[in-house]
Amino acid sequence: MISFCLVIMRDMILQSISQLINNLGNGSMPGVIYDTAVIGAIKNNVGYSLFPVQVKRVLSLQHSDGSWGADRYQPYDRLLSTAAVAYMIVELELNKNLKYSVQFERGVNWITENQEKVLKSRYPLPVAFEFIYIWLLNTIMQKTNSLNVSISRLEKAKEKKLSFIGDQIYSMYNPLFFSMEALVKNKLQAEQLSSFQSKNGSLCASPASTSIFIKHRVKSAIPGAMKYLKKESLKKNGMFQHFGDYTYFNIAYSLYPLLKTNYTFGREVISPSSKLISNWNKEGISFGYSFPILDADDTSVALVVLKKLGVDVSDKIKSIWAYEDEKFFKTYFIENDPALLTNVHILEAFLDIPTEGSELAIKKIKLYLDGLGSDVVLNTKFVSSKIMQLGNIVVSLLPTLVNYAKNYLFVLEDEIRNMLNNNYFLHTEELSLSLFGLTKAAMHGLAIDENMVHKVYNLLMERLDSNLNYQHSFFWTSKVQYAPIEVDRAYLLSGLLNYINLFKKN
């Protein structure tokens, strides 16, 4: 029997879950350096930034080693963010000012010293990194003599991706619409893309990509773009978030962890789940209404969610085959490399929804996982934290693939133990997914380190206020490494609910 005060705690969690589901909209997210710097680089008629507050804010966030980027180090985020700020500085000619030239030199020195190490690391290239990073560095090298690095390997990866699209890059919806700031070179191309401007004023919900309309002065598109940037994307801390509409992503990924607990859904789930169904395309679903580019990860998670809610999705599972590659499944059709978590989610979908060919898909993904072992650094494209990746994988593999889950659980516990023993700071989001992954494992009979679970729970409770809210970290990195605040909250509440149900009994 659960003690009285924990009955209150559980009631509070259940109430918070209900409120979360009732308010699932297009999502919200902390600001990031990358988009803020790219937008800050846009100049007015006399050469000054149209967004001086954002310029000042970005410049204030340089790390002690000279780089810029999220609090938790992720190599490609640091390269991309540092290059974006250096780009902003040269575009605004701030490097000619003694004060800012010091910051600039420290930034480009960090790039020079670290680029090759990062490119040779085991981390795979994030989506569109080849396009964005090349554009930033070329601009910096054209305008200054401060940087001299090789980008030949990235050029090859860029050309391979472009081969999937051909000459239709500006005339048909494709994943690169999300990164057009790196590909649009003139007003004519920007005008061509203005026909794809969403009702909310964005180009594929990306503030950085939307900035092309302002930079290249496409008169018809500027009012909507400015409204989108200032009203929907600019955060209170003076930073731009890097994505502005996650409606379907937010629904699927917020409901997903809750469905992995013993939470009982009521009628409040009808509206959000119906949005997933009504916006389904033959190749699945996208992030949101203003980002109509379909992908395998959102599609597979939405399939799992709908199936668990009792919706017949046997005719929709075939959507995933659009993302098949020779040895794995890709997130987007133009991707060169796989994403580990995407493949785990696809595996779960095929296991939950058996259909023609599902055995072949399951076999393919298992072989892919066997090749990786338990090393989540390989093919970690969307989650910058090893712990968060591991927690997600354990949750996804259970209850069907216990042996696979057991291997990842061992690594998760080892990683948490190492962090705690060495007094490394665990972000609240990491604590949430640690708790959720460990308690999910315990729910399915796997042996876990209970002392560790209690310690993670206590640390987590120290971060929460009386309403179970907390200060979100500047943790999720720029350009496709992210999670809306609502999704993080869903994992938090799911972990807390599991913990109380499992451990807090007299």
TINUKE-686485 format. One line per 5 residues: for each residue x, y, z of C-alpha. Coordinates in steps of 0.001 Angstrom, whole numbers. Last residue first. Layout:
<nodes>
X/Y/Z  ...
</nodes>
This chain:
<nodes>
5014/271/3139  5269/857/-587  7238/3394/-2584  9301/1245/-4882  7568/196/-8077
4469/2355/-8413  6286/5402/-7088  9215/4904/-9462  7031/4268/-12490  5088/7478/-11879
8279/9493/-11447  9753/8084/-14659  6584/8793/-16631  6364/12346/-15267  9929/13126/-16310
9544/11470/-19710  6399/13519/-20405  8185/16665/-19226  11012/16148/-21703  8411/15740/-24439
6630/18926/-23364  9889/20902/-23382  10353/20057/-27047  13316/17813/-27795  16429/18654/-29752
19270/17620/-31964  18072/18500/-35427  20000/21752/-35935  21397/23072/-32674  21925/21175/-29457
19611/20192/-26676  21085/21147/-23327  20452/24745/-22484  18886/23274/-19381  15267/23612/-18388
14573/25060/-14957  12199/22704/-13217  8494/22010/-12763  7000/19326/-10506  4413/21786/-9155
6109/22043/-5743  9451/22723/-7435  11673/20082/-8990  15488/19913/-9004  15840/18240/-5600
13315/15618/-6734  15668/14574/-9525  18584/14058/-7182  16356/11932/-4947  15169/9833/-7897
18709/9309/-9203  19831/8223/-5724  16884/5851/-5373  17650/4312/-8763  21324/3912/-7896
20457/2120/-4669  18117/-114/-6671  20864/-1325/-9008  18693/-3158/-11533  17716/-6756/-12191
15358/-7088/-15141  11820/-8231/-14350  9823/-6170/-16800  8866/-3369/-14406  12522/-3245/-13314
13598/-2364/-16848  10984/402/-17022  12270/1674/-13681  15816/1910/-15027  14854/3573/-18310
12500/6063/-16655  14912/7018/-13897  17773/7509/-16331  15462/9383/-18692  14477/11835/-15979
18023/12169/-14607  19257/13027/-18084  16564/15678/-18489  17540/17132/-15125  21129/17437/-16285
23685/15195/-14615  26698/17113/-13369  29797/14986/-13004  30671/14111/-9415  33066/11347/-10453
31082/8628/-8693  27785/9991/-10033  28869/10182/-13672  30568/6778/-13578  27544/5179/-11944
25239/6717/-14564  27407/5361/-17386  27668/1905/-15836  23921/1782/-15267  23267/2741/-18887
25842/231/-20173  24162/-2614/-18263  20741/-1453/-19427  21960/-1517/-23049  22852/-5190/-22745
19637/-6038/-20877  17528/-4291/-23528  18955/-6551/-26224  18175/-9613/-24126  14670/-8361/-23281
13558/-7726/-26847  9766/-7520/-26515  9097/-5740/-23210  11030/-3559/-23660  13250/-2491/-26543
11885/1072/-26627  12445/1799/-22941  16013/466/-23029  16741/2518/-26156  15421/5762/-24693
17469/5366/-21530  20582/4651/-23562  20136/7735/-25749  19487/9915/-22719  22615/8586/-21029
24794/9130/-24103  23649/12738/-24281  23748/14566/-27618  20576/12950/-28907  19782/13247/-32604
22618/11655/-34532  24019/8926/-32321  25170/6522/-35019  28067/5125/-33012  28176/6742/-29584
25543/4230/-28517  28062/1400/-28196  26073/-1618/-27009  27005/-3831/-29931  27104/-1839/-33136
27189/-4807/-35508  24537/-6610/-33493  22320/-3547/-33823  22581/-3625/-37633  21934/-7373/-37674
18881/-6790/-35472  17724/-4046/-37841  17873/-6339/-40872  16187/-9257/-39097  13313/-7050/-37949
12856/-5675/-41462  12810/-9152/-42968  10319/-10349/-40368  8100/-7336/-41092  7795/-8273/-44768
4024/-8680/-44684  2735/-7366/-41375  3347/-7632/-37662  2485/-4383/-35849  4197/-4320/-32452
7422/-5958/-33672  7501/-3825/-36816  6973/-675/-34743  9610/-1657/-32178  12182/-2224/-34917
11337/1177/-36389  11925/2769/-32968  15279/986/-32639  16233/2089/-36155  15441/5721/-35356
17411/5447/-32119  20530/4324/-33960  20491/6909/-36732  21663/5612/-40102  24105/7295/-42489
23913/8878/-45942  20519/10554/-45513  18542/11742/-48542  15463/9588/-47827  15196/10857/-44299
15609/8862/-41066  17359/5996/-42821  16669/2298/-42264  19452/-290/-42077  21685/-2525/-44194
20698/-1785/-47810  18480/1200/-47108  14804/1328/-46199  13146/4695/-45637  10081/4247/-47865
9534/899/-46146  8268/2782/-43096  4974/3724/-44743  4039/19/-44908  3038/288/-41257
3/2361/-42269  -2356/-408/-43445  -1979/-2358/-40188  -2578/845/-38229  -5813/-180/-36480
-6081/2246/-33562  -6179/722/-30073  -4202/3373/-28221  -1179/1059/-28220  -1366/883/-32017
-1597/4661/-32312  1473/5156/-30131  3561/2532/-31935  2651/3995/-35319  3426/7535/-34124
6864/6337/-32981  7530/4754/-36383  6407/7792/-38383  8243/10306/-36213  11451/8314/-36713
11031/7469/-40387  10628/10972/-41774  8137/13007/-43780  8727/16601/-44788  5629/18751/-44313
7232/21094/-41761  4550/23734/-41262  1933/21155/-40180  4301/19347/-37857  7213/16960/-37420
6240/14758/-40375  4069/11684/-40844  4120/8474/-42825  5032/7699/-46409  1431/7355/-47657
594/10474/-45655  -1030/10665/-42240  -2437/14009/-41133  -5851/12712/-40041  -4356/9863/-38028
-1816/11937/-36104  -4367/14654/-35401  -6799/11989/-34158  -4231/11015/-31510  -4158/14573/-30157
-7962/14867/-29945  -8753/11439/-28512  -6155/11503/-25718  -8256/13682/-23413  -10942/10992/-23442
-9107/9040/-20762  -5728/7347/-20676  -4729/4974/-17911  -1099/5346/-16828  635/2042/-16169
3784/3268/-17882  5059/2783/-21451  2022/4592/-22843  3198/7670/-20970  6565/7398/-22712
4913/7483/-26181  2263/10131/-25521  4812/12954/-25433  6756/11628/-28435  3706/11209/-30652
2021/14497/-29761  5154/16637/-29862  6339/15126/-33136  2905/15790/-34638  2796/19439/-33555
6526/20193/-33665  6375/23698/-35127  9001/26374/-34686  12429/24800/-34811  15775/26321/-33982
14741/28339/-30953  15889/31925/-31190  17660/33459/-28214  16900/36660/-26279  16212/34938/-22939
12483/35387/-23432  12518/33212/-26537  12192/34320/-30149  10615/31693/-32386  6873/32321/-32575
6311/36079/-32382  9626/37564/-33476  10767/35008/-36031  7332/34165/-37394  6297/37792/-37638
9520/38645/-39450  9002/35794/-41915  5389/36729/-42587  6275/40362/-43284  9382/39438/-45368
7795/36995/-47818  6307/39366/-50392  9340/41632/-50287  11975/38952/-50853  14868/40887/-49402
17719/38375/-49764  18526/38422/-46037  14875/38735/-45056  13607/35825/-47127  16727/33801/-46305
15944/34133/-42575  13315/31400/-42876  16091/28807/-43034  17553/30035/-39753  14123/30239/-38099
13236/26705/-39258  9536/25794/-39365  9828/24493/-42950  10190/28007/-44345  8300/30124/-41872
5546/32703/-42167  2932/30884/-40053  984/30111/-43214  4010/28287/-44572  6420/29668/-47181
6738/27142/-50024  6067/29710/-52775  8820/31783/-51145  11317/29132/-52257  11520/30501/-55802
11951/33998/-54384  14916/32797/-52313  16472/31203/-55394  16085/34440/-57358  17395/36531/-54462
20762/34801/-54421  22915/32116/-52802  20363/29884/-51146  22069/26693/-49985  23279/27297/-46424
20265/29280/-45209  18233/26565/-46925  18685/24215/-43989  15152/22959/-43230  14355/23034/-46942
17124/20424/-47122  14658/17753/-45995  12793/17942/-49342  9720/19717/-50685  10091/20239/-54412
11272/23186/-56522  14427/24469/-54861  16366/21175/-54718  14837/19848/-57909  18125/19754/-59806
19151/16389/-58408  17576/15250/-55160  19351/12024/-54200  22559/13216/-55896  22604/16185/-53519
23276/13803/-50654  26324/12316/-52348  27592/15789/-53260  27437/16883/-49633  29272/13799/-48391
32044/14500/-50910  32233/18166/-49876  32449/17075/-46244  35578/15057/-46931  37103/18016/-48793
36535/20481/-45937  40174/21288/-45171  41057/24054/-42730  42552/27530/-43047  40989/30142/-40803
42161/33619/-39847  42764/35014/-43309  39368/36685/-43407  36399/37272/-45719  36573/34251/-48001
37647/31961/-45159  34687/32959/-42977  32187/32567/-45799  33627/29203/-46818  33493/28069/-43199
29819/28899/-42754  28763/27365/-46074  30771/24188/-45467  29214/23852/-41989  25669/24215/-43274
25844/21838/-46222  27782/18969/-44637  25824/19313/-41398  22593/18638/-43309  21469/15969/-40780
24118/15288/-38150  27396/13656/-39215  28077/10437/-37335  30014/10482/-34039  32888/8024/-34090
35469/10779/-34251  37510/11555/-37355  35458/14650/-38168  35728/15771/-34541  39490/15362/-34336
39871/17105/-37689  37831/20087/-36558  39388/20545/-33124  42476/22744/-33358  41355/24827/-36328
37831/25212/-34921  39182/26298/-31521  41472/28773/-33242  38453/30106/-35126  36690/30810/-31823
39676/32305/-30007  40304/34580/-32994  36690/35748/-33022  36601/36466/-29310  39771/38536/-29614
38382/40305/-32692  35310/41232/-30665  37054/43722/-28393  39477/44953/-31062  36694/45781/-33535
37566/44690/-37069  36239/41222/-36191  32848/42880/-35800  32579/43028/-39574  28835/42195/-39359
29285/39242/-41720  32630/38478/-40077  31114/38230/-36578  28053/36284/-37715  30252/33709/-39458
32371/33327/-36314  29129/32799/-34385  27952/30160/-36851  31361/28428/-36903  31281/28117/-33120
27742/26735/-33200  28478/24196/-35928  31760/22975/-34496  30381/22837/-30948  27219/21067/-32086
29311/18602/-34031  31389/17677/-31000  28651/17372/-28366  29590/19004/-25082  26763/19511/-22607
26251/23244/-22104  25251/23744/-25726  27541/25576/-28133  30258/28193/-28547  34002/27623/-28528
36869/29682/-27118  37981/27227/-24418  36265/29291/-21694  32930/28969/-23458  31444/31879/-25422
27921/32791/-24323  28175/36603/-24204  28661/36846/-27965  25304/35168/-28483  23431/37673/-26305
25071/40686/-27918  24149/39475/-31389  20614/38679/-30240  20135/42201/-28910  21485/43616/-32184
18842/41886/-34357  18665/43814/-37637  22444/43820/-37516  24260/46844/-38867  25358/47271/-42474
23610/50502/-43409  20656/48956/-45214  20016/46391/-42466  22131/43296/-41908  21247/39666/-41137
24058/38162/-39021  21844/37967/-35914  19664/35464/-37766  22592/33106/-38276  23825/33698/-34706
20430/33056/-33111  19915/29987/-35282  23178/28420/-34095  23147/29572/-30473  19970/27801/-29433
16738/28888/-27763  14787/26611/-25442  11854/24639/-26903  8101/24838/-27197  5510/22550/-28737
2888/22763/-31472  81/21971/-29104  -325/19302/-26452  -2294/21122/-23776  -4812/18460/-22750
-2079/15814/-22715  116/17863/-20382  -2792/18703/-18073  -3652/14999/-17759  -22/14154/-17040
169/16887/-14381  -2975/15527/-12702  -1495/12031/-12679  1732/13354/-11178  -135/15299/-8495
-2221/12247/-7667  991/10230/-7357  2452/12767/-4950  -731/12863/-2890  -744/9071/-2689
2923/9405/-1813  2019/11494/1197  -456/8818/2341  1857/5813/1956  1384/3389/-958
0/0/0
</nodes>
